[in-house]
Amino acid sequence: MTDKRTSPEERLRAIDFVRRVLDKPYRAGAQGPDAYDCWSLALACQREVFGRVLPVFMADPHELRHLIRMIENSDVHDSWPEVPRPVHGALVTMAHARFPSHLGTWLDLDGGSVLHTMENAGTAFETPLALRAVGWGHLRFHDYVPRQGMVSEGVSG
């Protein structure tokens, strides 16, 4: 499903991260490691698996929608353009209707799925088909492209 090569170390970090956060509860404003909201889970995954530092953001639902629109419009460091297919580490914006209101991270493990967390469900690793089955009909994938002069922090394996 992905055009990018995933290093064995990155793959192991992704597997370890999913195992540590799977089934953790959702809590608005939580920053982990005992509970997460969808943005803090994406932050932690991007940092721990890919070495990318994204802005810390408290999850007011209205502000989250604004942040997702910024990502979709590439207003966040011009570094998350939409791509036609999921790639390892892409942010995934999701919507029930027209406007996105939820966020996850695509991980190319076991054929690929979205790591996300939701109220009343907790943290899950679900395929696009499973997400669509519960109403997330509009999934968009945004791959990380660093701006010139911007470097991600390295993650040691």
C-alpha positions, 0 to 999 in steps of 0.5 A: 500500500505504500510507496515509501520504504520502511526501515526495520527499525522504524517498523519495530518502533511502530509495532512497539508503539501500537502495542503500548497504546492499543486499548488505552482510553480516550480522554479529551485533553489527555496527553498520554501515556495512560489516556489520549485524545486523537491529536495527542495520540498522533503527536506521540506516534509521530514523535516516537516512531518517526522523530517528527515534532508537531505542535502541542495542542489542547483538544477543544473540538472546535480547535481540532476541526480548525487544526485538521483543516489547516493540515488539509490545506497544508497550512501547518509548516506546508509539510502535510500535502494530501496524497492519493494513497496511504503511506507509512506515517501519514496523518489521516483526516476523517469525516462523517459528513463534509468537514473532518473532525477526527485524526489518526496516523496510517501505519503500514503494518499488517497491510496497513491501518489507522491508529486513532482514539475515540470517545467511548471506544479508546485507542484502536488500529483499524482498516479503512473498511472498518472505519467506513463501517462505523461512519468515517466515510471520508478519509484523506491521507497527508504525507510528511514533507519537511520544509527546506531547512526543517529537520525532524529530530532523530529517533534512536532505535 
